[in-house]
Amino acid sequence: MRLLEFQAKRILKDHGIAVPKSVLVTDPGDLKGITFPTVLKAQVPVGGRGKAGAVRVVNQAFEAQAVVRELFACNVKGYPVAAVLAEELVKAEREVYFAYLIDKQINLPLVMASSSGGVDIEEAAKKIPSEIIKRYVDPVLGIQGYTVRSLAKALRIDDLGSFWSLIQTMAAIFHEIDATLVEINPLAITSHGLVALDAKVILDDKAAYRHEELFEALRLEQKGLDKRKKTRSEELAEEMGITYVPLDGDIGMIADGAGTGMLTLDLIHEYGGRAANFCEMGGLSNAETMEKAIEVIVANPRVKILFIGLIGGMTRMDEMADGIVQYIKKANRDVPMVIRMCGTKADVGKMRLKEVGIETFEDLSAAVRTAVKLANEL
């Protein structure tokens, strides 16, 4: 779950990181509490707001009224604006980039920084990779003093104590709430210390069960500010915590991992079909997750065929079969299923599915071909 800027900054502030004074505007007619000059920022869960004209500096009240109404009327990369953060203008001597994240390639915490703050870090990494500083963090020992000193030197930050405190706090936030990214961009170096001018926090949805109260509060807050019209499948996926991306086809797809899911999408396209969605259950799933995922997919009325691709490595196929059977027994909508199943306890899973009249495939290509053929015939 990607947090909105005001949510991310609230978490940073609660842990002692300095952020600018701000007011969240949810009614374009109510600008009470705003001081000038101020920065007006559209609150949408995407980057590139500055380039899209959704971050504006204003100096007077009459100007703010016009700009706020303009922001509320705009759409930023598909997201209608339902809230604007009005933030004090901070005078910075310099701006840098700083983030604490997980390197998914090797599953280690990583500190990433750049002396150029406020830039698109991905673009900067492509154009001038030498400007991106990376330091891996030992998951047992944590970040070490020599790492902090080398980063401070590279970023030309003189106040080593404040910088060390900032890094330790970001690491604590990262681990405490199961984040996959805690980013400050830009981090302002001011005469009063280090200030987070913008922040991005992404939480690991798979850890929601450890922070039910926090995750639910953040989701409800975002839901109240989301003016997009969502499909029933999107609403269900959000409620159930299922990874779901809607597409424009008619073949529903569920995979037990992202890699299998991406390969399946490619094969559906290659064999002349069109996927209705991308849905993966994250590798570690159970019968309940499978049942929920099916409910999400078949809630889309365009889905003619449901393709389920399973390659039981960490996932047990008997449990996946139980979830499918549970859904079939109480299904509100009868959608034909094509299932590819292999791996851990696949023999048991296949037997349980056969008992309810479902034959399974072991070969992924053959299974996808069958699903595409059936979809084209219906």
C-alpha positions in Angstrom: 0.0 0.0 0.0 1.4 3.3 -1.1 0.6 6.1 1.4 -0.4 9.6 0.4 2.2 12.2 1.2 0.3 13.6 4.2 0.0 10.1 5.6 3.7 9.4 5.1 4.7 12.7 6.7 2.5 12.1 9.7 4.3 8.8 10.4 7.7 10.6 10.0 6.6 13.4 12.3 5.3 11.0 14.9 8.7 9.4 15.0 10.5 12.7 15.4 11.6 13.6 11.9 11.1 17.3 11.0 8.5 18.1 8.4 7.0 21.4 7.3 3.9 22.8 9.1 0.9 21.9 7.0 -2.9 21.9 6.6 -4.8 19.2 4.7 -7.5 20.8 2.5 -10.4 18.5 1.6 -12.9 21.3 0.8 -11.8 23.9 -1.9 -13.9 26.5 -0.1 -12.2 26.1 3.3 -8.7 27.4 3.4 -8.6 28.1 7.2 -5.2 27.8 8.9 -3.1 28.4 5.8 -0.2 30.8 6.1 1.6 32.4 3.2 3.7 31.8 1.2 2.6 28.2 0.9 3.1 25.2 -1.3 -0.1 23.5 -2.5 0.3 19.8 -3.3 -2.3 17.5 -4.8 -2.6 14.3 -2.7 -2.5 11.4 -5.2 -0.7 8.1 -4.9 1.6 8.7 -7.9 4.9 10.4 -8.6 5.7 13.2 -11.0 3.2 15.7 -9.5 5.5 18.6 -10.1 5.8 17.8 -13.8 2.0 17.4 -14.0 1.5 20.9 -12.6 0.0 19.5 -9.3 2.5 21.2 -7.0 2.2 25.0 -6.9 3.7 27.9 -4.8 1.3 30.7 -3.9 1.9 33.9 -1.9 -1.6 35.3 -1.2 -5.0 34.1 -0.1 -6.9 35.1 -3.3 -4.2 33.2 -5.4 -4.5 30.1 -3.2 -8.3 30.0 -3.7 -7.9 29.9 -7.4 -5.1 27.4 -7.4 -6.8 25.0 -5.0 -10.0 25.0 -7.1 -7.9 24.3 -10.1 -6.1 21.4 -8.4 -9.4 19.9 -7.2 -10.7 20.0 -10.8 -7.7 18.3 -12.3 -6.7 14.6 -12.8 -3.2 13.5 -12.1 -2.2 10.3 -14.0 -5.7 8.9 -13.8 -6.3 10.0 -10.2 -8.9 12.8 -9.5 -7.7 15.1 -6.7 -9.8 15.0 -3.5 -7.3 16.6 -1.1 -4.5 19.2 -1.2 -1.7 19.6 1.3 -1.0 23.3 2.0 2.5 23.4 3.4 4.8 26.2 4.6 7.5 27.2 2.2 10.8 26.0 3.7 14.0 27.8 2.7 16.6 25.2 2.0 20.3 25.7 1.6 20.5 22.4 -0.4 18.3 19.4 -1.2 19.4 15.8 -1.3 17.6 12.4 -1.8 17.5 9.7 0.8 15.7 6.4 1.1 15.7 3.2 3.1 14.3 0.2 1.2 14.5 -3.5 0.3 16.6 -4.6 -2.6 14.3 -7.3 -3.9 17.0 -9.0 -6.0 19.0 -10.0 -2.9 16.4 -9.4 -0.1 18.6 -7.0 1.9 17.9 -3.6 3.4 19.5 -0.8 1.3 20.2 2.8 1.9 20.1 4.9 -1.3 21.1 8.5 -1.5 21.9 11.2 -4.0 23.3 14.8 -3.6 20.6 15.9 -6.1 17.3 16.1 -4.3 13.9 16.5 -5.8 14.9 14.7 -9.0 13.3 11.6 -10.5 15.7 9.1 -9.0 15.0 6.4 -11.6 15.8 8.8 -14.4 18.8 10.0 -12.6 20.1 6.5 -12.1 19.8 5.9 -15.9 21.5 9.1 -16.9 24.1 9.6 -14.3 24.4 6.3 -12.3 27.6 7.5 -10.5 25.4 10.1 -8.6 23.4 7.3 -6.9 25.0 6.1 -3.7 24.0 2.7 -2.4 24.9 1.1 0.9 23.6 -2.3 2.0 22.6 -2.8 5.7 23.4 -5.9 7.6 20.0 -7.2 8.9 21.5 -8.3 12.2 24.0 -5.5 13.0 22.0 -2.7 11.4 23.5 0.4 9.9 27.1 1.0 11.1 28.9 4.3 12.0 31.3 4.1 9.1 28.4 3.8 6.7 26.8 6.9 8.1 30.0 8.9 8.0 30.7 7.9 4.4 27.1 8.9 3.4 27.3 12.2 5.2 30.6 13.0 3.4 29.2 12.1 0.0 26.1 14.2 0.6 28.2 17.1 2.2 26.1 17.0 5.4 28.1 18.5 8.3 25.7 17.7 11.2 26.7 14.1 11.6 24.6 13.6 14.8 21.3 14.8 13.2 22.0 12.7 10.1 22.7 9.6 12.1 19.5 10.2 14.1 17.5 10.6 10.8 18.9 7.3 9.4 18.2 5.4 12.6 14.7 6.8 12.7 14.0 5.9 9.1 15.3 2.4 9.7 13.1 2.1 12.8 10.0 3.2 10.9 10.9 0.8 8.1 11.0 -2.3 10.3 8.4 -1.2 12.8 5.5 -0.9 10.3 6.8 -3.5 7.7 7.5 -0.9 5.0 9.2 -1.8 1.7 10.2 1.8 1.1 10.7 4.9 3.3 11.9 7.8 1.1 12.5 11.5 1.7 12.8 13.4 -1.6 13.9 16.1 -1.2 15.5 16.1 2.2 16.2 19.8 2.9 19.4 21.0 4.6 18.4 24.2 6.4 19.8 26.5 9.0 17.5 24.8 11.5 18.4 21.2 10.6 17.2 18.5 8.3 13.6 18.7 7.0 11.6 16.2 5.0 10.0 18.3 2.2 8.4 15.3 0.6 8.0 11.7 1.6 7.0 8.4 0.2 6.2 5.3 2.3 5.1 2.0 0.8 3.8 -0.7 3.2 4.0 -4.5 2.6 0.4 -5.6 2.2 1.4 -9.2 3.1 2.3 -7.9 6.6 -1.1 -6.3 7.2 -2.1 -9.0 9.6 0.6 -7.7 12.0 -0.7 -4.1 11.9 -4.4 -4.6 11.4 -5.4 -1.3 13.1 -2.9 0.8 11.4 -3.4 -0.6 7.9 -7.2 -0.4 8.2 -7.1 3.2 9.3 -4.8 4.2 6.5 -6.9 2.3 3.9 -10.1 3.9 5.2 -8.5 7.4 5.0 -7.4 6.8 1.4 -10.8 5.3 0.5 -12.5 8.5 1.7 -10.3 10.6 -0.6 -10.5 8.3 -3.6 -13.0 9.7 -6.1 -12.3 7.1 -8.8 -15.1 4.9 -9.8 -14.0 1.4 -8.9 -15.3 -1.9 -10.3 -16.7 -4.5 -8.0 -13.6 -6.6 -8.5 -11.3 -3.7 -7.4 -13.4 -3.1 -4.3 -13.3 -6.7 -3.3 -9.6 -6.9 -4.0 -9.0 -3.9 -1.7 -11.2 -5.3 1.0 -9.6 -8.8 0.9 -6.0 -7.6 0.4 -5.6 -9.4 -2.9 -3.1 -8.1 -5.6 -5.3 -7.2 -8.5 -4.7 -5.2 -11.6 -7.7 -4.8 -14.0 -7.0 -5.3 -17.8 -9.4 -5.1 -20.8 -9.7 -8.8 -21.7 -12.1 -11.7 -20.9 -9.8 -14.3 -19.5 -9.5 -14.1 -15.7 -6.1 -15.0 -14.4 -4.8 -16.1 -11.0 -1.2 -17.1 -10.3 0.5 -18.2 -7.1 3.5 -15.9 -7.8 4.4 -12.8 -9.8 6.8 -14.6 -12.1 4.3 -17.3 -13.1 1.6 -14.6 -13.5 3.8 -12.5 -15.9 4.6 -15.5 -18.0 0.9 -16.5 -18.1 0.0 -13.0 -19.3 2.6 -13.3 -22.1 1.3 -16.7 -23.1 -2.4 -15.6 -23.2 -1.4 -12.8 -25.5 0.8 -15.0 -27.7 -2.0 -17.5 -28.2 -4.5 -14.9 -29.2 -6.3 -14.2 -26.0 -6.8 -11.2 -23.8 -6.4 -11.2 -20.1 -9.0 -9.6 -17.9 -6.6 -8.9 -15.1 -3.3 -9.7 -13.4 -3.7 -11.4 -10.0 -1.0 -13.1 -8.0 -1.2 -14.4 -4.4 2.4 -13.8 -3.4 3.9 -17.3 -3.2 2.7 -18.1 0.4 -1.0 -18.7 0.1 -3.7 -20.9 1.7 -7.2 -22.1 0.8 -8.9 -19.0 2.1 -6.7 -16.7 -0.1 -7.4 -18.8 -3.2 -11.2 -18.7 -2.5 -11.0 -14.9 -2.0 -8.9 -14.5 -5.2 -11.6 -16.4 -7.3 -14.3 -14.2 -5.8 -12.4 -11.1 -6.9 -11.8 -12.3 -10.5 -15.3 -13.6 -11.2 -16.9 -10.4 -9.9 -15.8 -8.9 -13.2 -18.8 -9.6 -15.6 -16.4 -9.6 -18.6 -14.6 -12.7 -17.5 -15.6 -15.7 -19.6 -13.0 -18.2 -18.5 -11.0 -18.3 -15.2 -7.4 -19.6 -15.7 -5.5 -20.6 -12.5 -1.8 -21.2 -12.9 -0.1 -22.9 -9.9 3.4 -24.1 -9.5 3.6 -25.2 -5.9 7.0 -24.4 -4.6 6.2 -22.8 -1.3 2.5 -23.2 -1.9 0.7 -26.5 -1.2 -1.5 -27.7 -4.0 -3.8 -29.6 -1.7 -4.6 -26.3 0.0 -5.1 -24.5 -3.3 -7.5 -27.2 -4.4 -9.4 -26.9 -1.1 -9.9 -23.1 -1.8 -11.1 -23.8 -5.4 -13.6 -26.5 -4.1 -14.8 -24.2 -1.4 -15.6 -21.5 -4.0 -17.3 -24.0 -6.3 -19.6 -25.2 -3.5 -21.0 -21.7 -2.8 -20.4 -20.0 -6.2 -22.9 -17.3 -7.2 -21.5 -17.3 -10.7 -20.6 -20.4 -12.7 -17.5 -19.5 -14.7 -15.6 -22.3 -16.5 -12.1 -23.0 -15.0 -8.9 -24.1 -16.6 -6.3 -25.1 -14.0 -2.6 -25.8 -14.3 -1.3 -27.5 -11.2 2.1 -29.0 -10.4 4.5 -29.1 -7.4 4.1 -29.7 -3.7 1.2 -32.1 -3.0 -0.1 -31.8 -6.6 -1.3 -35.4 -6.7 -3.6 -34.7 -3.7 -4.8 -31.4 -5.2 -5.6 -32.9 -8.6 -7.6 -35.8 -6.9 -9.7 -33.3 -4.9 -10.4 -31.2 -8.0 -11.3 -34.3 -10.0 -13.9 -35.2 -7.4 -15.8 -32.0 -8.3 -15.4 -32.6 -12.0 -12.3 -30.4 -12.8 -9.4 -31.9 -14.8 -6.1 -30.2 -14.4 -3.1 -29.6 -16.7 0.6 -30.0 -15.8 1.9 -28.2 -18.9 1.4 -24.4 -18.7 1.4 -23.8 -22.5 -1.3 -26.5 -23.1 -3.4 -25.1 -20.3 -3.2 -21.5 -21.6 -4.0 -22.7 -25.1 -7.1 -24.4 -23.8 -8.3 -21.4 -21.9 -7.9 -19.1 -24.9 -9.7 -21.6 -27.1 -12.6 -21.8 -24.7 -12.8 -18.0 -24.3 -12.9 -17.6 -28.1 -15.8 -20.1 -28.4 -18.0 -18.5 -25.7 
